Amino acid sequence: MADDLKSLEALKPVEAEAPAKAEPKRDALGRSYATGKRKNAIARVWVKAGSGKVTVNGRDILEYFQRPVLRMVINQPFVVTNRERQFDVVCTVKGGGLSGQAGAVRHGISVALNLYEPDLRPVLKKSGFLTRDSRVVERKKYGKAKARRSFQFSKR
């Protein structure tokens, strides 16, 4: 027993290694790619340094998302990270409605920004932009008008 203790004392404590710093992931053109999802919408997003131009399905953001609220949702990752008008975004989005598509683009931009500049991760994570919102529409059940709504009951 005493020998065991002496052998333990002889061991030197191993210093914990610092976690490796995340490296930016960019392609040959200097872009970062990410996929964003929300409801039934899926967005493929490319982010690169630029003047702040956002293109959705080949159209300008003002033309595609005409409601100011949807444009605000898409710009939230840039506002939170103080990177407004510093990145160009090109994305293709399909499925779902405009609200889901805007959420998918926001999710894709956030993940792509995280890949482009890994130092932004804590800010984006705290704001909840890196987490995919898993809520989807509940399916319709047989014998019901909708997912839970029943038909009107009548005794006659």
C-alpha positions, 0 to 999 in steps of 0.5 A: 500500500505504501509503495502505491502511494510513493509511486503516485507521488512520483507522477507529475501532474499533466497540464491540461491542453488549451482547446484548439482555436477554431479555424475559419472554413472558407472555399477557394472563392473566400466564401463560407457555406451553410444550410439553414432550416425553419419549419419546411423551408431549407436555405443554402447560404454563402457568405463572403466579405463584401458591401452588404448585398443580399441576394435570395433566389437570384433576386434582391432581398427588397424584391423577394422579402417585401415585408420589413419584418422579414428583412429585419429577421434576416439582418439580425445576425449582422446586427448582433455581431456588429457586422452590418454591410460587411458581408455579401450573402447569396442564398437559395431557399425553397419550401414553406412560406415566406416567414419560414424561409426568412427564418431559414435564411437567418439560421443559414447566415448565422451558421455561415458567419460562425464558420467564416469568423469562429470568434463570433460563436459566443454572440450568435449562440447567446442570441439563439441563432445557431440553434435550429428551431425544431417546431414544425406543423403537427400532422392532420389526424383522421376523424378530425378537421385539422390536427386537433380541431374536431367537427362541430357536434350535433345531436341530430 
